[in-house]
Amino acid sequence: MVGPLARLIALLPLVLCAAAGAAAPASSAWTVDATCRDGQPHGNYELRNGDGALRVAGAFHYGKRTGSFIFWNDSGARLAHIPYDEGVRNGTLATWYDRKGGAEPPRRFESAWRRGARDGLTRTWYGDGHHRSETEYARGRFVSSTGWSDAGARLTERGARELADRDAATADALYAELEALVQNHLPSCD
């Protein structure tokens, strides 16, 4: 398994360790910079790794995610942009392949969401940057899809649908991992 999902799965033991209150090595400690209001996260939110590198930036409004949450990998390359409105995904979500180095990594997923469901065009790319699929959704339901093989050949309608379903499942798993990273590192609002 490669890419941002594999990297985040590798971090999962650290997240679970921190959530359980167990001691983690100093280099894997997370630092949360956030404020609270009325016992809930409210205002700017930043999560840094043990080396002080910014890994997540976003904001809360009375405990609900609002606006853009941006995620970076260890080397500072952007992994994902997830916009929220009243705590649900809303806007254009985007992810990039996890690459080391200074160059901007290629896009992986870009998907229009409205009120917590895919609604509009979702596009995916292969790691080398060429198109993988273009899929239309309406209120979370599949409408149509066009897909291409890694060699660039156009897929059949069935093949495109299967690819779109796999890509949606992969993207959803990645979004869940990223959201869990934030959820497991909320400020103490007692």
N, C-alpha and C positions, 0 to 999 in steps of 0.2 A: 504494500500500500504506500502511495506517495502523495505528496501535496499537503495542503493545510490541514486536512482531516487527520492524516497520519501524525502530523506534528502535534496537533491538539490532543489526540488520543495518547501520545507519549507523555503529555503534561497531565493527563487525567489522574494518575496516582498522586501527583503533588496537590492537585485540586482536592481530591478526596481526603488526603492526609490533612490538609489545612481545614477542611470542613469538619473533620472528625476531631479536630483539636490536637492532633498528634504533632510532635516536633518534626520539622523538616530541616534538611541541611540549610545553613545560612545562605548559600548561593541560590537556593530555590525559594526563598521567602518572598512573599508578595507584599507590596505596600499599596494601600488604598488611600487616596486623597479625595475626600468627599465630605459633604456636610449633610446635616439632617434638619428637618423641621417637623414639629409635632410627631416625633418618633418614627419618621420615615426618611429615606434618602431624598434629598431635595437640593438641586443645584448641580454644579459641575462635578464630574466623576472622572478620576484617572486611576488606572491600575498599572503598577510598575513591577517588573520582575526583580529578583534579588540583586541584579547588577544596576538597578535604577533605570533601565530602559523602559520607555513608555510602551505598553502593550495594548491598552484600551483607553479610549477617551470618549466621553458621552455626557449625558445629563439626565437627571431625574426631576420630575415634577410631582411632589407629594407621593413618592414611592413608585411612580410609573415612568418607564423609559420615555424620553421625549427627544425629538430631533435625531441627529446622526450619532451612531456609535461606530467608531472606527477602530479596527484591530490591526496590529503590526506583529511581525515575527521577531525573533531574537536579533536579527541583523538590521532591523528597522524598516524592512520592506512591508508595504501595506498588504494585508491579507483580505480584509473585508470592510465593506461599508454597509451598515444596516440601519435604515431610518425607521423611527417609531413615531406614533401619535397615540397618546393615551395608553401606552404600554403594549401596543400591537404593531406589527410590521406594517409600514405604510409608506410607499414611495418606491424608488428604484434601488433594489438591493444589488450589490456587486461584490464579486470575489475575484481574487487573482491567484495564480499558481504561486506556491511557496518557493521562492528562489533566493539564493544567497547573493551577496554582492550589491553594488550600487545601482545597477540598471533596473528600471521599472519592470516588474515581472508581467508576463502576458495575462490578459483577462481570462477568467475561467467561466463564471456565470454572471449574467445580468438579467434581472427579472423585475417586472413591474408588479407591485403589490398594492392592494387597497383593502383597508380594514382587516388585515390579518390573513388575506388569501391572495394567491396569484390572480392578477386581473390585467390582462394585456399581454404584451410580447415578452417572452423569455428567450434569451440567446445564450448559447454555450460555444466554447472554443476548445480546440485541442491545445496541448502544451506548446506546440510550435506556432500558435497564433491563427491557424486557419479555422474556418467555421466548422462547428460540430452539429449544431441544431438551431432551429428557430421554431418556437412553439407558441401558439396563441391559447390563452386561457381567458375564461369569462367567469368571474366570481368564484374562482377556485376550481372550475371544471375545465377539463381538456376540451379544446375546440379542434385544433389541427396542428400538424407538425411537418416540417421538412428537415431531413437529416442527411449527413454526409459521413462516409467512412473516413478513417484516418488517412487514406490514400486520396481522398477528395471525390470519390464516386458518390453520386446521389443514391440514397437508400430508398427502398420501397416504402409505401405508406405504413405498412405494418412494422418494418424495421425502424422507421423514423419514430413511430409511436413508442416502441420498446426502448429506444434510445432516450426519448424525452422522459419516459417514466423512470429509467435508471438515473438520469441526470437530476431529475427533481428529487428523488430519494437521496442521492449523494449530497445535493445542496441542502436539503432539509436536515440531514445528519450534521453537516457542518454548521448550519445556523444554530442547531440545538447545542452543539459543543461550545460554540462561542457564547451563547446566552448562558449556559451553565457556568462558564468561566466567570462571568459577571455576577451571576446569582450566588455563587460560592464565595465571592469576595465583596460583599456589600459592607458599607460602613456600619459600625456599631451605633445604633440609634436609641440606646436604652436611656 
